[in-house]
C-alpha cells in the first residue's frame, strides 16, 4: 500500500517488469522471410512490419544488414544491389548501324547492336548475374 507524504496529492504507481516482455527472438530464416516480403514489388515496409508486429525501424535495420551481407558475399566492391555504374559514351542520334548497348559485368562483356529484345536481354543479364556465384 502506498504511503502518502504530508501535502502530496498524487499517488505514483511503480511497475516492475521481469523477463523479456514483448521482445521476441526470431530465427535468421524468419527474419530473412520478413525482409524478402518487404522487398516484394509494391510492398510497404510499414505494412509488412505491422503484419509481423515489429517496428518499421527494426525492419529497415534488417534490410540494411541483409543488403550488406549480400554485397559482402558477392564481393560487389561495396555497391548495393540494383545500382550499377554507367558510362555514356558518344552523344547525339546514332544511325541504325551505330546503335549498340555494351555492358560489362566483371570479366564478361555483352554487346548488343541494333534493335534490342528486352525480354531476351533480361534473360542474358540474369544469366550473367549468376555466373561466378
Secondary structure, DSSP 4 states (H G I P E B T S, - for coil): ---PPTT-----------S-TT-----HHHHHHHHHHHHSTT--HHHHHHHTT--HHHHHHHHHHHHHHHHHHHT-TTPPTT---------S---TTT-EEEEEETTEEEEEESS--HHHHHHHHHHHHHTT-
